Amino acid sequence: MRIRALVLAASGAVALSALAVPSASAATAGPAVTFSNLKVNSGKNIVVGTTSMVTVSATYTVTKPANLSASSFQTGPVLYRGATLGLDSDDLLGGDEPGTCTASSSTVLKCSAKIQFRPKGSDEDGDLRSSEAGTWKLGALAVNNAGGMTWQGGLGTTHLQRRATLTTDASPEPVKKGKTITVTGKLSRANWDTNKYAGYATRPVKLQFRKKGSSTYTTLKTIKTSSTGTLKTTTTATADGYYRYSFAGTTTTSSVSAAGDFVDVQ
């Protein structure tokens, strides 16, 4: 099991990537707190490209006994995979620093935190693999000054996605009304293992058209990408306007729409 990116240390410092937590820490009673209202990235998918670190914000509520000092423990949100959250979780992802909390009453803390996501090779701490894209569960962790840990899972889910790119090229330009237009393009997505973009094969992609003067695209047809992610189809020229491909996304890959390519119909 890998605890990657975060475990809050008993001393109040932050243990960085790949730190092995002593088994004794797991046996020590953690702070008597509970977590609620956890929201990561404002509820949106987390999309990571090939090389740059992505940092997202999280907010959450901590409920504690009135006689438990807020300075006696630290907290942070985590993403995890596996049936339960804890030291035996399959994978854990969290932030480089603990959350910051403000008391709204003697028993309630309103907290915020940052979580960093790094593709493999992006820097010395890069640890994301392409196989890890998909659905992650949300939880939170509290650590007190004695080294005790309190885990709480089941606080929601999020999608950690590989960023997608999409191109569109419509030709010929200009074209006579009623003639055939050929529209090519390519759908690619980030590979976190190689830090490059690669074609996304056999995915359904919509060909869309926006008439000049309109603000709305309409779908003309849906085709699938080739084994290398390329796209090619034809349509009939009817009016001046913009053609684009649009991909709805998957659990592992972000949605994306290409920039419209204008065709002058004469």
Buried (B, 14 or more C-beta within 10 A) or exposed (E): EEBBBBBBBBEBEBBEBEBEBEEEBBEBEBBBBEBEEBBBBEEEBBBBBBBBBBEBBBBBBBEBEEEBEBEEBBBBBBBBBBEEBBBEBEBBBBBBBBBEBEEEEEBBBBBEBBBBBBBBBBEEBBBBEBEBBBEBBBBBBBBBBEBBBBBBBEBBEBBBBBBBBBBBBBEEEEBEEEEEBEBBBBBBBBBBEEBEBBBBEEBEBBBBBBBEEEEEBEEBEEBEBBEEBBBEBEBEBEEBBBBBBBBEBBEBBBBBBBEBBBBEBE
